[in-house]
Amino acid sequence: MSDDADLQRIRAARLQQLAAQGSAAAGNGNGGGGGSGGDDDPQRSTESAARKSLLAQILTPEAADRLGRIALVNADRARDAEDRMIVMARAGQLRQRATEDDLLRLLGALREREKEAHERGVGRVVFSRRKGGWDEQDEEEF
């Protein structure tokens, strides 16, 4: 019987320790690790949880499901749509929860913007070649 009591005390102490670490990570955002490598993970998980919570408030369940399916296929496009929805919500441009049709319109607008940027050459590298070729004098130098 004494082994069971010891085991229960150890479990309780470990649960308290984990709870204290969890509340410290949520309270100051750095997890109390002191090292630079471990500080990003709790902060990212906190930001991710806040992002998901905000999206759950902004989107209808159907729109959230659609966005989840889009994220499976093209994570960058889904991330862009999420970012845009969050910006619109914070700016007060959303009067009600965004429906699946609203999401589709937003995705269409993002696609049009990408298409226009591609046509303008944004993000494209253009090489300017010198006119003319080698002449005899250049060949003698090498």
FILO-267860 format. One line per 2 residues: number of its first residue (from 0); their letters; for each residue x, y, z of N, C-alpha, C, O. Coordinates in Angstrom, 1 decimal. Layout:
BEGIN
NUM = A = X Y Z X Y Z X Y Z X Y Z; ...
end
This chain:
BEGIN
0 = MS = 0.8 -1.2 0.0 0.0 0.0 0.0 0.8 1.3 0.0 0.4 2.3 -0.6; 2.0 1.2 0.6 2.8 2.4 0.7 3.4 2.8 -0.7 3.6 3.9 -1.0
2 = DD = 3.6 1.8 -1.6 4.0 2.1 -2.9 3.0 2.8 -3.7 3.3 3.8 -4.4; 1.7 2.5 -3.5 0.6 3.2 -4.2 0.5 4.7 -3.7 0.3 5.6 -4.5
4 = AD = 0.7 4.9 -2.4 0.7 6.3 -1.9 1.9 7.1 -2.4 1.7 8.2 -2.8; 3.0 6.5 -2.5 4.2 7.2 -3.0 4.0 7.5 -4.5 4.3 8.6 -4.9
6 = LQ = 3.5 6.6 -5.2 3.2 6.8 -6.6 2.2 7.9 -6.8 2.4 8.8 -7.7; 1.2 8.0 -6.0 0.2 9.1 -6.1 0.8 10.4 -5.8 0.5 11.4 -6.5
8 = RI = 1.7 10.5 -4.8 2.4 11.7 -4.4 3.3 12.2 -5.6 3.4 13.4 -5.9; 4.0 11.2 -6.2 4.9 11.6 -7.3 4.1 12.1 -8.5 4.5 13.1 -9.1
10 = RA = 3.0 11.5 -8.8 2.1 11.9 -9.9 1.6 13.3 -9.6 1.6 14.2 -10.5; 1.1 13.5 -8.4 0.6 14.8 -8.0 1.6 15.9 -8.1 1.4 17.0 -8.6
12 = AR = 2.8 15.6 -7.7 3.9 16.6 -7.7 4.3 16.9 -9.2 4.5 18.0 -9.5; 4.3 15.9 -10.0 4.6 16.1 -11.4 3.5 16.9 -12.1 3.8 17.7 -13.0
14 = LQ = 2.3 16.6 -11.8 1.2 17.4 -12.4 1.3 18.8 -12.0 1.0 19.7 -12.8; 1.6 19.1 -10.8 1.8 20.5 -10.3 2.9 21.2 -11.1 2.8 22.3 -11.4
16 = QL = 4.0 20.4 -11.2 5.2 21.0 -11.9 4.8 21.3 -13.4 5.1 22.4 -13.9; 4.1 20.4 -14.1 3.7 20.7 -15.4 2.7 21.8 -15.5 2.8 22.6 -16.5
18 = AA = 1.8 21.9 -14.6 0.8 23.0 -14.6 1.5 24.3 -14.4 1.2 25.3 -15.0; 2.5 24.4 -13.5 3.3 25.6 -13.3 4.1 26.0 -14.5 4.1 27.2 -14.8
20 = QG = 4.7 25.0 -15.2 5.4 25.3 -16.4 4.4 25.8 -17.5 4.8 26.8 -18.2; 3.3 25.3 -17.6 2.3 25.7 -18.6 1.8 27.1 -18.3 1.6 27.9 -19.3
22 = SA = 1.5 27.4 -17.1 1.0 28.8 -16.7 2.2 29.8 -16.9 1.9 30.9 -17.3; 3.4 29.4 -16.7 4.5 30.3 -16.9 4.7 30.6 -18.4 5.0 31.7 -18.8
24 = AA = 4.5 29.6 -19.2 4.7 29.8 -20.7 3.6 30.6 -21.2 3.8 31.5 -22.1; 2.3 30.5 -20.7 1.2 31.3 -21.1 1.3 32.7 -20.6 0.9 33.7 -21.2
26 = GN = 1.9 32.9 -19.4 2.0 34.2 -18.8 3.0 35.1 -19.4 2.7 36.3 -19.7; 4.2 34.6 -19.7 5.2 35.5 -20.2 5.7 35.2 -21.6 6.4 36.0 -22.2
28 = GN = 5.2 34.1 -22.2 5.5 33.9 -23.6 6.8 33.3 -23.9 7.0 32.9 -25.1; 7.7 33.1 -22.9 9.0 32.6 -23.3 9.2 31.2 -22.7 10.2 30.6 -23.0
30 = GG = 8.3 30.7 -21.9 8.4 29.4 -21.4 9.4 29.2 -20.2 9.5 28.1 -19.6; 10.1 30.3 -19.9 11.0 30.2 -18.7 12.2 29.3 -19.0 12.9 29.0 -18.0
32 = GG = 12.5 28.9 -20.2 13.6 28.0 -20.5 15.0 28.7 -20.4 15.9 28.0 -20.1; 15.1 29.9 -20.8 16.3 30.6 -20.7 17.1 30.4 -22.0 18.0 31.3 -22.3
34 = GS = 16.9 29.4 -22.7 17.6 29.1 -24.0 16.9 29.7 -25.1 15.6 29.8 -25.1; 17.6 30.1 -26.2 16.9 30.7 -27.3 16.2 29.7 -28.2 15.2 30.0 -28.9
36 = GG = 16.6 28.4 -28.2 16.0 27.4 -29.0 14.6 27.0 -28.6 13.7 26.8 -29.4; 14.3 26.9 -27.3 13.1 26.5 -26.8 12.0 27.6 -26.6 10.9 27.3 -26.3
38 = DD = 12.4 28.8 -26.8 11.5 29.9 -26.6 10.5 30.0 -27.7 9.4 30.5 -27.4; 10.8 29.7 -28.9 9.9 29.9 -30.0 8.7 28.9 -30.0 7.6 29.3 -30.4
40 = DP = 8.9 27.7 -29.5 7.8 26.7 -29.6 6.6 27.1 -28.8 5.5 27.0 -29.3; 6.8 27.4 -27.5 5.6 27.8 -26.7 4.9 29.1 -27.3 3.7 29.2 -27.3
42 = QR = 5.7 30.0 -27.8 5.2 31.2 -28.4 4.4 30.9 -29.6 3.3 31.5 -29.9; 5.0 30.1 -30.5 4.3 29.7 -31.7 3.0 29.0 -31.4 2.0 29.2 -32.1
44 = ST = 3.0 28.1 -30.4 1.8 27.4 -30.1 0.7 28.3 -29.5 -0.5 28.2 -29.8; 1.1 29.3 -28.8 0.2 30.3 -28.2 -0.4 31.1 -29.4 -1.6 31.4 -29.4
46 = ES = 0.5 31.6 -30.3 0.0 32.4 -31.5 -0.9 31.5 -32.3 -1.9 32.0 -32.8; -0.5 30.3 -32.5 -1.4 29.4 -33.3 -2.7 29.2 -32.7 -3.8 29.2 -33.4
48 = AA = -2.8 29.0 -31.4 -4.0 28.9 -30.7 -4.9 30.1 -30.8 -6.1 30.1 -31.0; -4.3 31.3 -30.7 -5.0 32.6 -30.8 -5.5 32.7 -32.2 -6.6 33.2 -32.4
50 = RK = -4.7 32.4 -33.2 -5.1 32.5 -34.6 -6.3 31.6 -34.8 -7.3 32.0 -35.5; -6.3 30.3 -34.4 -7.4 29.4 -34.6 -8.6 29.9 -33.9 -9.7 29.8 -34.4
52 = SL = -8.5 30.4 -32.7 -9.6 31.0 -32.0 -10.3 32.1 -32.7 -11.5 32.2 -32.8; -9.4 33.0 -33.2 -9.9 34.2 -34.0 -10.6 33.7 -35.3 -11.7 34.2 -35.6
54 = LA = -10.0 32.8 -36.0 -10.7 32.3 -37.2 -12.0 31.6 -36.9 -12.9 31.6 -37.7; -12.1 30.9 -35.8 -13.3 30.2 -35.4 -14.4 31.3 -35.1 -15.6 31.0 -35.4
56 = QI = -14.0 32.4 -34.6 -15.0 33.5 -34.4 -15.4 34.2 -35.7 -16.5 34.6 -35.9; -14.5 34.3 -36.7 -14.7 35.0 -37.9 -15.5 34.1 -38.9 -16.4 34.7 -39.6
58 = LT = -15.1 32.9 -39.1 -15.6 32.0 -40.1 -16.8 31.2 -39.6 -16.9 30.7 -38.5; -17.7 30.9 -40.6 -18.8 29.9 -40.3 -18.1 28.5 -40.3 -17.0 28.4 -40.9
60 = PE = -18.7 27.5 -39.7 -18.1 26.2 -39.8 -17.9 25.7 -41.2 -16.8 25.0 -41.4; -18.8 26.0 -42.1 -18.6 25.5 -43.5 -17.3 26.2 -44.1 -16.6 25.6 -44.8
62 = AA = -17.2 27.5 -43.9 -16.0 28.2 -44.4 -14.7 27.7 -43.8 -13.7 27.6 -44.4; -14.8 27.4 -42.5 -13.6 26.9 -41.8 -13.2 25.6 -42.4 -12.0 25.3 -42.5
64 = DR = -14.2 24.7 -42.6 -13.9 23.4 -43.2 -13.3 23.6 -44.6 -12.4 22.8 -45.0; -13.8 24.5 -45.4 -13.3 24.7 -46.7 -11.9 25.2 -46.7 -11.0 24.8 -47.5
66 = LG = -11.6 26.1 -45.8 -10.3 26.6 -45.6 -9.3 25.5 -45.2 -8.1 25.5 -45.6; -9.8 24.6 -44.3 -9.0 23.5 -43.9 -8.6 22.6 -45.1 -7.5 22.1 -45.2
68 = RI = -9.6 22.4 -46.0 -9.3 21.5 -47.2 -8.3 22.2 -48.1 -7.5 21.6 -48.7; -8.5 23.5 -48.2 -7.5 24.3 -49.1 -6.1 24.2 -48.5 -5.1 24.1 -49.2
70 = AL = -6.0 24.3 -47.2 -4.7 24.2 -46.5 -4.0 22.9 -46.8 -2.8 22.8 -46.8; -4.8 21.8 -46.9 -4.2 20.5 -47.2 -3.6 20.5 -48.6 -2.5 19.9 -48.8
72 = VN = -4.2 21.2 -49.6 -3.7 21.3 -50.9 -2.6 22.3 -51.1 -1.6 22.1 -51.7; -2.9 23.5 -50.6 -2.0 24.7 -50.8 -1.9 25.5 -49.6 -2.7 26.4 -49.3
74 = AD = -1.0 25.2 -48.7 -0.8 25.8 -47.4 -0.6 27.3 -47.5 -1.1 28.1 -46.7; 0.2 27.8 -48.5 0.5 29.2 -48.7 -0.8 30.0 -49.0 -1.0 31.0 -48.5
76 = RA = -1.6 29.4 -49.9 -2.8 30.1 -50.3 -3.8 30.2 -49.1 -4.4 31.2 -48.9; -3.9 29.1 -48.3 -4.7 29.2 -47.2 -4.2 30.2 -46.1 -5.0 30.9 -45.5
78 = RD = -2.9 30.2 -46.0 -2.3 31.1 -45.0 -2.6 32.6 -45.4 -2.9 33.4 -44.6; -2.5 32.9 -46.7 -2.8 34.2 -47.2 -4.3 34.6 -47.0 -4.6 35.7 -46.6
80 = AE = -5.2 33.6 -47.2 -6.6 33.9 -47.0 -6.9 34.1 -45.5 -7.6 35.0 -45.2; -6.2 33.3 -44.7 -6.4 33.5 -43.2 -5.9 34.9 -42.8 -6.6 35.6 -42.0
82 = DR = -4.7 35.2 -43.3 -4.2 36.5 -42.9 -5.1 37.7 -43.4 -5.3 38.6 -42.6; -5.6 37.6 -44.6 -6.5 38.6 -45.1 -7.8 38.7 -44.3 -8.3 39.8 -44.0
84 = MI = -8.4 37.5 -43.9 -9.6 37.5 -43.1 -9.3 38.1 -41.7 -10.2 38.9 -41.2; -8.2 37.8 -41.1 -7.9 38.4 -39.8 -7.7 39.9 -39.9 -8.2 40.7 -39.0
86 = VM = -7.0 40.4 -41.0 -6.8 41.8 -41.2 -8.2 42.5 -41.3 -8.4 43.6 -40.8; -9.1 41.9 -42.1 -10.4 42.5 -42.4 -11.2 42.5 -41.1 -11.9 43.5 -40.8
88 = AR = -11.1 41.5 -40.3 -11.9 41.5 -39.0 -11.3 42.5 -38.1 -12.1 43.2 -37.4; -10.0 42.7 -38.0 -9.5 43.7 -37.1 -9.8 45.1 -37.5 -9.9 46.0 -36.7
90 = AG = -9.9 45.3 -38.8 -10.2 46.6 -39.4 -11.7 46.9 -39.3 -12.1 48.0 -39.6; -12.5 45.9 -38.9 -14.0 46.1 -38.8 -14.7 46.0 -40.1 -15.8 46.5 -40.2
92 = QL = -14.1 45.4 -41.1 -14.7 45.3 -42.4 -15.7 44.1 -42.5 -16.4 44.0 -43.5; -15.6 43.2 -41.5 -16.6 42.1 -41.5 -17.7 42.4 -40.6 -17.6 42.6 -39.4
94 = RQ = -18.9 42.5 -41.2 -20.1 42.8 -40.4 -20.7 41.6 -39.7 -21.3 41.7 -38.6; -20.4 40.4 -40.3 -20.9 39.2 -39.7 -19.9 38.1 -40.0 -18.9 38.4 -40.6
96 = RA = -20.2 36.9 -39.6 -19.2 35.8 -39.8 -19.1 35.5 -41.3 -20.1 35.5 -42.0; -17.9 35.3 -41.8 -17.7 35.0 -43.2 -18.2 33.7 -43.6 -17.9 32.7 -42.9
98 = TE = -18.9 33.6 -44.7 -19.5 32.4 -45.2 -18.5 31.8 -46.2 -17.5 32.3 -46.5; -18.9 30.6 -46.6 -18.1 29.9 -47.6 -18.0 30.7 -48.9 -17.0 30.8 -49.6
100 = DD = -19.1 31.4 -49.3 -19.1 32.2 -50.5 -18.2 33.4 -50.3 -17.5 33.8 -51.3; -18.2 34.0 -49.1 -17.2 35.1 -48.9 -15.8 34.7 -49.0 -14.9 35.4 -49.6
102 = LL = -15.5 33.5 -48.5 -14.2 32.9 -48.6 -13.8 32.7 -50.1 -12.7 33.0 -50.5; -14.7 32.2 -50.9 -14.5 31.9 -52.3 -14.2 33.3 -53.0 -13.3 33.3 -53.9
104 = RL = -15.0 34.3 -52.7 -14.7 35.6 -53.3 -13.3 36.2 -52.9 -12.6 36.7 -53.8; -13.0 36.0 -51.7 -11.6 36.4 -51.2 -10.5 35.6 -51.9 -9.5 36.2 -52.4
106 = LG = -10.7 34.3 -52.1 -9.7 33.5 -52.8 -9.6 33.9 -54.2 -8.5 33.9 -54.8; -10.7 34.3 -54.9 -10.7 34.8 -56.2 -10.0 36.1 -56.4 -9.2 36.3 -57.3
108 = AL = -10.2 37.0 -55.4 -9.5 38.3 -55.4 -8.0 38.0 -55.2 -7.2 38.7 -55.9; -7.6 37.1 -54.3 -6.2 36.8 -54.1 -5.6 36.2 -55.4 -4.4 36.6 -55.7
110 = RE = -6.3 35.4 -56.1 -5.8 34.8 -57.3 -5.6 35.8 -58.4 -4.6 35.8 -59.1; -6.6 36.8 -58.5 -6.4 37.8 -59.5 -5.2 38.7 -59.2 -4.5 39.1 -60.1
112 = RE = -5.0 39.0 -57.9 -3.8 39.8 -57.5 -2.5 39.1 -57.9 -1.6 39.7 -58.4; -2.5 37.8 -57.6 -1.3 37.0 -58.0 -1.1 37.0 -59.5 0.0 37.1 -60.0
114 = KE = -2.2 36.9 -60.2 -2.1 36.9 -61.7 -1.6 38.2 -62.2 -0.8 38.2 -63.1; -2.1 39.3 -61.7 -1.6 40.6 -62.1 -0.2 40.8 -61.8 0.6 41.4 -62.6
116 = AH = 0.2 40.4 -60.6 1.6 40.5 -60.2 2.5 39.7 -61.1 3.6 40.2 -61.5; 2.1 38.6 -61.5 2.8 37.7 -62.4 3.0 38.4 -63.8 4.0 38.3 -64.4
118 = ER = 1.9 39.0 -64.3 1.9 39.7 -65.6 2.8 40.9 -65.6 3.4 41.2 -66.6; 2.8 41.6 -64.4 3.7 42.8 -64.3 5.2 42.4 -64.2 6.1 43.2 -64.3
120 = GV = 5.4 41.1 -63.8 6.8 40.7 -63.7 7.3 40.8 -62.3 8.5 40.8 -62.1; 6.4 41.0 -61.3 6.9 41.1 -59.9 7.4 39.8 -59.5 6.7 38.8 -59.7
122 = GR = 8.5 39.8 -58.9 9.1 38.5 -58.4 9.9 37.8 -59.5 10.4 36.7 -59.3; 10.0 38.4 -60.7 10.7 37.8 -61.8 12.1 38.5 -61.9 12.3 39.7 -61.7
124 = VV = 13.1 37.7 -62.2 14.5 38.2 -62.4 14.7 38.3 -63.9 14.5 37.4 -64.6; 15.2 39.5 -64.3 15.4 39.8 -65.7 16.9 40.0 -65.8 17.5 40.9 -65.2
126 = FS = 17.5 39.3 -66.8 19.0 39.5 -67.0 19.1 40.3 -68.2 18.5 40.1 -69.3; 20.0 41.3 -68.1 20.3 42.2 -69.2 21.7 41.8 -69.8 22.7 41.9 -69.1
128 = RR = 21.7 41.3 -70.9 22.9 40.8 -71.6 23.6 42.0 -72.3 22.9 42.9 -72.8; 24.9 42.0 -72.3 25.6 43.1 -73.0 25.4 42.8 -74.5 25.4 41.7 -75.0
130 = KG = 25.2 43.9 -75.2 25.1 43.8 -76.7 26.5 43.6 -77.3 27.5 44.0 -76.7; 26.5 42.9 -78.4 27.8 42.6 -79.0 28.5 41.4 -78.4 28.1 41.0 -77.3
132 = GW = 29.4 40.9 -79.1 30.2 39.8 -78.6 31.6 40.1 -78.4 32.0 41.3 -78.2; 32.4 39.1 -78.4 33.8 39.2 -78.2 34.4 39.7 -79.5 34.0 39.3 -80.6
134 = DE = 35.4 40.6 -79.4 36.2 40.9 -80.6 37.6 40.4 -80.4 37.9 39.8 -79.4; 38.4 40.6 -81.4 39.7 40.0 -81.4 40.6 40.6 -80.3 41.4 39.9 -79.7
136 = QD = 40.4 41.8 -80.0 41.2 42.5 -78.9 40.9 41.8 -77.6 41.8 41.6 -76.8; 39.6 41.5 -77.3 39.2 40.8 -76.0 39.8 39.4 -76.0 40.3 39.0 -74.9
138 = EE = 39.9 38.7 -77.1 40.4 37.4 -77.1 41.9 37.4 -76.8 42.4 36.4 -76.2; 42.6 38.4 -77.2 44.0 38.5 -77.0 44.4 38.7 -75.5 45.4 38.3 -75.1
140 = EF = 43.5 39.4 -74.8 43.7 39.6 -73.4 43.7 38.3 -72.6 44.3 38.3 -71.5; 42.9 37.4 -73.0 42.8 36.1 -72.3 43.7 35.1 -72.8 43.8 34.0 -72.3
end
